Amino acid sequence: MKEIKAFVRPNHVNEIIEQLKNNGMKKYKLKNLDCASCAAKIEDGVGKLQEVKFVTVNFATASMTIDTENLEKVKARIKEIEPEVEIEDDNNEKTIVSSSELAENKWTIIKAISGILLLVAGLIFEEEFHNTPFHIAEYLVFVTAYLIVGWKVISTAGKNIIRGKVFDEQFLMTIATLGAFAIDEMPEAVAVMLFYVVGELFQDIAVNRSRKSVKALLEIRPDYANIKINSEIKRVSPNEVHPGQIIVVKPGEKIPLDGNVIEGNSFVDTSALTGESVPRSVKEKETVLAGMINKSGLLTIEVTKEFGESSISKILEMVENATSKKAETEKFITTFAKYYTPVVVFGALLLAVVPPLLISGATFSDWIYRALVVLVISCPCALVISIPLGYFGGIGGASRRGILVKGSNFLDALTQVKTVVFDKTGTLTKGEFKVTEIVTSNGFSKEEISEYAAYAEYNSNHPIAKSILESHKLDIDNSRIGKVEEISGHGVRAIIDKKVVFAGNDKLLHKENIAHDKCEIEGTVVHVVVDREYAGYIVISDSLKEDSVEAIGRLNKKGIKTVMLTGDSKYAAGIFARKLGIKEYYAELLPENKVEHIEKMLNKNSKVAFVGDGINDAPVIARADVGIAMGALGSDAAIETADVVLMTDSPSKVAVAMDVARKTRNIVWQNIIFALGVKAAFIALGIFGIATMWEAVFGDMGVALIAVFNAVRVMRS
C-alpha cells in the first residue's frame, strides 16, 4: 500500500482500496523449487517479460505472485530457467511439501549412503593397489561414486551452461570436482560432491520444516460452515455463505466467518488471531471473528462479511504475501550473489595461473588445488537462503503474537522508527463513551439538555452521538427534526421544534459567539445552545485501555519519542497525556490536520510510525513511514491501508512488533557477518595452502546449515 502514501480524503480511501484489490494479481505454487538462487533467477527472468506487470517469487513458501495476462509465456520462461519447476494453482489443497519431494529425499539418502560406501572402498583400493596393475579398480570405484552422488549437479550445471546461466553453485561444484580429478585428487573430488549433496539435503529439510511451520499457521483456515436454512443444518464451504445468513458453530469447531452472536454463549479460543492464550467469553449481540475456536456452548451466528473479507482470510493473505515486499537487505544479497560468483570464478582462475608463472618453484598442480579450494568455499548459498528465510521467520513469529506485518521491508522500517504517533480515541482509549454528567445553565433542566442533544445528534454515527442517544433512552419523534447541518470539527446545527439548536465543542461556542462560563472541563464535552441561549453541557467520559500506560512506558524506555494526536479538546487531551506519560500532544485536530502534523515530523529525517483505528485515521496511516492499525475493532479502511495490523487492539503490541523486528534484523545480520567472515577466513587459508577441499566443503555447507537454523530460530523465539 506504499504506492498511495499521500494525503487521501477519507471518503476516497475505500474506492482506492477496491481498485488495488481488483488488479490482475494471482498466486501460484512452484513445485520442485528447491533452491533460493533458483527462485531469484525465476523472479528475474519472468520479470523481464513484457507481458508481466509484476512478479515476486517467495522461496520460503515455494510460491509466485504475478500480474500477467499470458501465463503460458510465463510457464515457458520458467521451463527455460528451471526445467524441473512446475506451476500449480494455489487454490488446491496440496501440502507445501509434496510426496515427490519426500521421495526425492529418500533417493538422495540412498545416493549418499552408496557414495559413502564407495568412497571408503576407493580409499582402501588406493591404499592397497595404487602402485600396482590393479589401480584401474581405484579409478572405477571413485568415478562410479562421483557419478552416483554428483550426476544431478553435473547435469544441472551442463543444462544451465547451454541456457547461458553459467555462474551458479552447481557450476562451482562441477568445476571444482572435475579439477580435482584432473590433478589426481579423486577422493577429495568425490568427498566434495558427497558433502555438497548431503549439505543440500539438510538445507532442504531445514527449509521444509520452516514451510511446515507456515503451513501449520495457515491451517487455521476454516474447512466448512454449518448453514441454517429454515430448520435444517447443511455443511457447506465458507465461500458459499453470504452476509445475513445464519450459521451454527458447535463446541470444538472453528468459527468460519465473521458475524454477530444471535443465540447462545460460550468461551472462544482467539490464539490463532491474537496470539493470546486465555479464552474469551462471548454472548448474544457480541461480535465473533472467523478463525476463533468455539470451546464450550453452541453458538448461532448471523454472518456479517463474505469469507474473502473475513478476519481470517485477511490474515492468511497478509502472511502468505508478506515476503513480496522485500527488505533492502534481501534485494542487496540477491544482487550481490549475481555478481559475486563470476568474480570468484575469475579470481580462482587467476589464482591457478598467475602464481606458478611469477613465483619460483611454484607448481600448477599446487595452485590449481588452492584455486579449487577457493571455489568450493565461495558458494553464496548461506546468504541466498538464510536471509529471506530470516525475514519470513520474523513475519511468521510476529503473526503468532497477533501482529500482522505486510512485508519484510516494514519489519526493517520498524527497526528505524524513532517517533511513534498515537491517535487517542479507540487506540489508547477504549472508545466506549458514556454520559457521566449533565450540567445545566440559564434555567434549562437536565432532561431538556439531554433531549435537545439527542435530537440534534440523532442522524450521526459518531460514538459520542450514540452515547448521548443511549443516555436519553426515550424514543425519538423524527417529525420534530428539521434541517440538520454538520459543522466540520465543531459539532452540529439542527432545527428542533422550529428552534435553532447547536450541539458541539467549545470551538463551536466561540465561533457562534455564545456566552458561557467555562471552557476547560475534564472529559469530552458537548455544549448545547437553544436559540442562541447557552443551555448547559453534557460530560462524556472515555477510559484508557488496560495496557496503554504500559505501551507508552515500554516505548519511552526504548528511547522512542511518543506523540498523541486527537480531535478532542486541549484540556481533555492534556489529562489523558499526563496519565499516559506523553509529553507532546496536539488536540482539536481534523483528519487533514493530523496529516499536516505527520508531514512536519517526516521532514525531520526520522522514521515515523502512526497508530490508529478509525476510517478518519486511514490518510494518516497511509502517509506515515509505518502505518499501524488496530485490527480487531478498527475500520476496514485503516486495516487495508496499514503496513502492520495489531489483531488484539492492544497498543502494547507496538513495542512487541519492534522487538520482533529488531530480533529479525539482528539474526539477518548475524548470518551475513558469520557467513562472509567464515568464507573470508577459509579463502585466505585456501590461498596460503592451509585449508584442504575437505575442510572447505565442511566450511561451506556448515555455514549454510548454521545460517538456515539461525534464521528459523526467529519464528520460534
LOKOL-210375 format. One record per residue (C-alpha): residue in three letters; x, y, z. Coordinates in pm, whole numbers, plus 50000, padded with zeros to 5 digits. Example, Ala and Ser with C-alpha at 12.3 -4.5 7.8 and 13.67 -1.06 7.14 Angstrom:
ALA512304955050780;SER513674989450714;
// end
This chain:
MET500005000050000;LYS503015023149999;GLU502015033849648;ILE499285056249796;LYS501465072150065;ALA499985106550004;PHE497045125050152;VAL493785108450056;ARG490405121350169;PRO488665095350391;ASN485685091150159;HIS488055080749876;VAL490065055050071;ASN487725025550013;GLU487445033849643;ILE491245032849606;ILE491465000549806;GLU488894983949577;GLN490864994649269;LEU494004978949417;LYS492134947149504;ASN490754943549152;ASN494134941748981;GLY495294910248799;MET497344895549085;LYS497214857849119;LYS499214833449328;TYR500694800149219;LYS502644772349389;LEU506034763749241;LYS506564726349266;ASN510174713949292;LEU511534748349380;ASP514414736149595;CYS516994764349597;ALA516874801149680;SER519064811249386;CYS516594793049154;ALA513814814649300;ALA515844846149235;LYS516554835248874;ILE512874828048807;GLU511824861648951;ASP514444879948746;GLY513754860848423;VAL509944862548440;GLY510074899048544;LYS511774907948214;LEU508804895848009;GLN506774924347857;GLU503534906147942;VAL504364906348314;LYS503394937648509;PHE504544924848848;VAL506094892648982;THR507624881049307;VAL508844846049391;ASN508804835049754;PHE511294806949817;ALA510144802750180;THR506604792850071;ALA507564779749722;SER505074803449561;MET504854830449295;THR502584860949295;ILE502194875248946;ASP500164900048744;THR500074888448381;GLU497614880848102;ASN499874854847937;LEU500514826648182;GLU501624802647907;LYS504554825047819;VAL505444826748189;LYS505404788648212;ALA507634786347906;ARG510144810948054;ILE510224791548383;LYS510884759248189;GLU513824776648020;ILE515254788548351;GLU514474758548576;PRO513084728548380;GLU512124708948694;VAL509964736748842;GLU506234733648770;ILE503424758848827;GLU500374747749025;ASP497254767949101;ASP497294779249464;ASN493584771749511;ASN494264734549557;GLU494644718549896;LYS498004701849840;THR500554702450112;ILE503524725450091;VAL505984696550091;SER504794672649822;SER505174634849819;SER507534637049518;GLU509874658949723;LEU509844633650005;ALA510594605749755;GLU513444626349616;ASN514884629849964;LYS514764591950003;TRP516724587749682;THR519204614049796;ILE519764594650118;ILE520274562349921;LYS522724580049687;ALA524594594849984;ILE524934561050160;SER526094544849834;GLY528584573049781;ILE530004569050132;LEU530444531250091;LEU532124535549753;LEU534344563349885;VAL535544540750168;ALA536114512349917;GLY538024536149691;LEU540254547549977;ILE541034510750056;PHE541794503849689;GLU544014534649674;GLU545974522449975;GLU546324486649850;PHE546564489449470;HIS547764524849389;ASN551154513849255;THR550024480449113;PRO548484470048779;PHE545104468148960;HIS544984505849024;ILE542354508048746;ALA539854494949008;GLU540574525849215;TYR539504548248924;LEU536394527748855;VAL535244529849218;PHE535874567249251;VAL534284575748914;THR531224554348998;ALA530864571049340;TYR531294605449182;LEU528614599348919;ILE526154584449170;VAL526254613749409;GLY527044641649164;TRP525234633948840;LYS522304657048916;VAL524664685748999;ILE526784679748686;SER523764676548454;THR522124707648601;ALA525354727148552;GLY525524714948191;LYS521904724748118;ASN522434758848276;ILE525544764948061;ILE523534756147747;ARG520874781447855;GLY523554807747919;LYS523254805248300;VAL526894798248378;PHE527754811148724;ASP525864792548996;GLU526654768349279;GLN526254737549054;PHE528834752448816;LEU531224759449105;MET530914723949240;THR531334708148895;ILE534434728548806;ALA535994722749150;THR535474684849145;LEU536454679348781;GLY539564699948852;ALA540334677149148;PHE540064646748917;ALA542414664048670;ILE545134667748934;ASP544604632049059;GLU542804641649381;MET539934617249324;PRO538994610249689;GLU538614647449752;ALA536554652149434;VAL534114625149548;ALA534084638249906;VAL533364674049794;MET530424662949580;LEU529174639349852;PHE529294665850123;TYR527664691249890;VAL524754667649818;VAL524354658350187;GLY524514695250281;GLU521824703350022;LEU519684675550174;PHE519984690650522;GLN519184725150382;ASP516074711350213;ILE514994695150541;ALA515524728050729;VAL513624748350471;ASN510814722850458;ARG510494724550836;SER510104761950803;ARG507484756850533;LYS505654732250760;SER505614758751033;VAL503974782450787;LYS501554755150682;ALA500634749551047;LEU499904786751075;LEU497754785750762;GLU495784755550887;ILE493644779451091;ARG491634783350768;PRO488094770050843;ASP487164739450636;TYR483364742750641;ALA480364761850775;ASN477104747950919;ILE474504769650745;LYS470964770450889;ILE468244770050624;ASN464784770250784;SER465074741751038;GLU467814722550855;ILE471574724250906;LYS473714719750594;ARG477514717350581;VAL478964739650304;SER482204757150212;PRO482664790750391;ASN482864806950045;GLU479214797449983;VAL477884816850284;HIS476794853150245;PRO476094881950488;GLY472724879250659;GLN472674841150656;ILE472664821350980;ILE475354796051074;VAL475664772551373;VAL479034765551539;LYS479274735151765;PRO481754731352054;GLY485234723251922;GLU484564737851575;LYS486254767951414;ILE484094798451357;PRO484164800350974;LEU483074836450912;ASP482834869851090;GLY479444876551247;ASN477284885451547;VAL476064860251804;ILE472244859051798;GLU471834829252029;GLY473994810952283;ASN477074818852487;SER480474802652503;PHE484204806752552;VAL486254810652233;ASP489954804452172;THR491334835351992;SER495014824851988;ALA495104819451610;LEU494104855751558;THR495624874051852;GLY498324851852000;GLU496504853852336;SER496134820252511;VAL493304829652753;PRO489824820652613;ARG487374849252573;SER483734848652680;VAL481124857152413;LYS477364860852441;GLU474374873852243;LYS474904906052039;GLU478684902652058;THR480944900351752;VAL482974869151675;LEU485644865351407;ALA486494837551165;GLY489374816351295;MET488264816451658;ILE487564781751803;ASN484334775851994;LYS485324758552319;SER482074751452505;GLY478494762052416;LEU476524760852091;LEU476594794351903;THR474134806751645;ILE475704834651441;GLU474444859351182;VAL477174863550919;THR478264899550857;LYS481034895150595;GLU481874873350299;PHE484654848050368;GLY487044867350143;GLU486514898250362;SER486724879950695;SER489484884750951;ILE490984850250893;SER491044854650516;LYS492894887550555;ILE495414871850794;LEU496124843250552;GLU496514867450263;MET498824890350461;VAL501074862250588;GLU501354844650251;ASN502004876750055;ALA504214894050311;THR507544884850150;SER506544900749818;LYS507604933849972;LYS511294927250020;ALA513674944650255;GLU516644963350109;THR518964937250263;GLU517234909450065;LYS517454929249742;PHE521124936549806;ILE522014899949871;THR520224888849551;THR522204914549351;PHE525414906449544;ALA525144868949465;LYS524564877049098;TYR527974894249065;TYR529814875949344;THR530024841549174;PRO531604853648846;VAL534164873949045;VAL535054842849249;VAL535434821148936;PHE537744845848760;GLY539614851749086;ALA540184814149124;LEU541324812248760;LEU543934839348823;LEU544984821549144;ALA545564789248949;VAL547554805348666;VAL549414836348788;PRO551434823949093;PRO553114794648906;LEU554224819548639;LEU555564845248886;ILE556774825249187;SER559914804449156;GLY559354767749242;ALA555514770749238;THR553714742349058;PHE550484744148862;SER549064713549042;ASP549524730149383;TRP547964763449282;ILE545144747249086;TYR544314727749402;ARG544304760149605;ALA542054776449344;LEU539644746849366;VAL539504750749746;VAL538574787649697;LEU535824777749451;VAL534314752849696;ILE534224776749991;SER532884805849787;CYS529314793349725;PRO526844820749833;CYS524184795149943;ALA524234805250311;LEU523344841150233;VAL520894834949949;ILE518844810150154;SER519094822350513;ILE518344859350470;PRO514904856250304;LEU514194827650548;GLY515114850550839;TYR512654877450732;PHE509994851450665;GLY510554837351013;GLY510204872251160;ILE506874877750984;GLY505654843151094;GLY506834849251452;ALA505024882651463;SER501804867151330;ARG501894841551614;ARG501744871151852;GLY498734886451679;ILE500844911451480;LEU500474910551102;VAL503374926350913;LYS502644930850542;GLY506244928850421;SER509844923650527;ASN510524959750424;PHE508164970850702;LEU510004948550952;ASP513174967350860;ALA511385000750880;LEU510164992751234;THR513784989651349;GLN514435025251232;VAL511375042051387;LYS512295069951629;THR508825085151678;VAL505515067251738;VAL502395088751698;PHE499135076251851;ASP495555085151778;LYS493695087852110;THR490115075652080;GLY489865038152013;THR493635034452008;LEU494855044852353;THR491335046752496;LYS488535021152473;GLY486325043852265;GLU483395033852488;PHE481745067452557;LYS479245071452840;VAL477405102052964;THR478635107953317;GLU477285142753394;ILE474825168953266;VAL475385204953387;THR472545229953337;SER472575267553280;ASN470115296353230;GLY467135277353373;PHE467265247053144;SER466695212753302;LYS468865181853256;GLU466015164753070;GLU465755193552823;ILE469505193952756;SER469535156152706;GLU466535157952473;TYR467865186452255;ALA471285169852228;ALA469745135952139;TYR467535151051867;ALA470425171351724;GLU472735140951713;TYR470055116151602;ASN471385111451247;SER475055109351344;ASN477045076851361;HIS479785091551581;PRO480415072151905;ILE479785103852109;ALA476405108751938;LYS475485072452008;SER476375076352376;ILE474045106852402;LEU471195087252239;GLU471775057452472;SER471695080752772;HIS468455097452658;LYS466675063552634;LEU463345078552514;ASP462045072952161;ILE462875099551904;ASP459995116051713;ASN461615122151376;SER458915147251274;ARG460265172151529;ILE463645173551349;GLY464105198851070;LYS467235207050875;VAL470475193151024;GLU473855207750927;GLU477205193151032;ILE479885219051112;SER483155200751048;GLY485405199251354;HIS482875217951569;GLY479525200051600;VAL476025202151451;ARG473325228451388;ALA469785214351390;ILE466225227551378;ILE464285211151662;ASP460645221551714;LYS461445251851495;LYS464195261851739;VAL467845265151630;VAL469915240751838;PHE473705238651842;ALA475475208151991;GLY479255207251981;ASN482595216052134;ASP483975247752287;LYS485245259651946;LEU481615260051827;LEU480625283452110;HIS483415307652024;LYS482625305351652;GLU478975314451717;ASN479855339851990;ILE477765321852253;ALA478435333952608;HIS479375305852850;ASP481015302453191;LYS483995279253144;CYS485955263052863;GLU488195238053039;ILE486165208353159;GLU487555173753230;GLY486365147752984;THR484775150752640;VAL482145178152648;VAL479145185352424;HIS477785220552478;VAL474095226752397;VAL472705260152275;VAL468985266852212;ASP468015297652008;ARG471465312552081;GLU470995308452458;TYR473525286252638;ALA471625256952793;GLY474505237352953;TYR476785208652869;ILE476995170752873;VAL480195153753001;ILE481075121652819;SER483875100452957;ASP486125075652785;SER488645053352966;LEU492185042152890;LYS492815006852766;GLU494334983953028;ASP497774983452864;SER498005019252730;VAL500235031953012;GLU502445001152975;ALA502625006652597;ILE503895042452632;GLY506265032652915;ARG507885004852707;LEU508405028152412;ASN509845055452634;LYS512325030252781;LYS513485022252428;GLY514245059052375;ILE511395062852126;LYS509515095852126;THR505735092552173;VAL503195117952045;MET499375118752070;LEU497045134151810;THR493345138551885;GLY490265157651781;ASP489355161352149;SER489685194052343;LYS493095205752463;TYR492035202652824;ALA490745166552790;ALA493765156952577;GLY496105171152841;ILE494535149853114;PHE494965117752910;ALA498515127452808;ARG499535132053172;LYS498025098453271;LEU499895081452986;GLY503225098953031;ILE503125115252684;LYS504845149052681;GLU503915160352331;TYR500305160952213;TYR498125180451971;ALA494375184652022;GLU491275197151838;LEU492565182851508;LEU490645174251191;PRO491905144450982;GLU493775167850747;ASN495405184951048;LYS496745150951162;VAL498315145850819;GLU499925180450842;HIS501505171351179;ILE502815138351040;GLU504255157250741;LYS506175180350975;MET507595150751168;LEU508605132950847;ASN510535163650739;LYS512825159151041;ASN514545129450869;SER513495102951121;LYS511195073251066;VAL507675079551200;ALA505055053151283;PHE501385062151327;VAL498965040351525;GLY495235044951462;ASP491935026751427;GLY489215046851253;ILE488425054850889;ASN489455090750960;ASP492925077051050;ALA493415059850711;PRO495035090450542;VAL497495094650831;ILE498275057450842;ALA498965058950468;ARG501265089050499;ALA503445076350787;ASP506635056450722;VAL505005027350906;GLY501215027450940;ILE499885005951225;ALA496184997751258;MET494114982251534;GLY492754950951366;ALA490024936051582;LEU487834966951617;GLY489484990251366;SER487845000951039;ASP488464981150719;ALA489935012250554;ALA492545016350829;ILE493444979150821;GLU493754977950440;THR495915009450434;ALA498174999150722;ASP501584982550696;VAL501194965051034;VAL497934952751190;LEU497514945851564;MET494804919351595;THR494354923951971;ASP493704961751963;SER496414963752231;PRO498764993852198;SER501464974752392;LYS501844952652082;VAL503604981851911;ALA506654976052133;VAL506384938352075;ALA506364943951697;MET509514964851730;ASP511174937851941;VAL510394911251677;ALA511654934251401;ARG514924941251583;LYS515464904451663;THR514834895551297;ARG517274921851174;ASN519874910551430;ILE519594874451312;VAL519824885150947;TRP522994905051017;GLN524404876651229;ASN524044854250924;ILE525604879750689;ILE528614886550914;PHE529054849951010;ALA528844836950652;LEU531104863350499;GLY533554861050791;VAL533934823250775;LYS534184823450397;ALA536814851150402;ALA538854831350658;PHE538664799050455;ILE539504817350131;ALA542624831250299;LEU543534796650432;GLY542944781750087;ILE545154807649914;PHE548014800450156;GLY547574762950109;ILE546484756050468;ALA542854745550404;THR542074714350204;MET538974707649994;TRP537604685450272;GLU537714714450515;ALA536404738650254;VAL533264718350184;PHE532654713750559;GLY533074751150599;ASP530724759450311;MET527884735650399;GLY528394740450774;VAL527994778050738;ALA524884773450523;LEU523244749650772;ILE524054771151077;ALA522724801950897;VAL519494784150800;PHE518844770851153;ASN519634805251296;ALA517104820751056;VAL514394796051157;ARG515044804851525;VAL513314838751493;MET509954821851426;ARG510124801951749;SER511604828051982;
// end
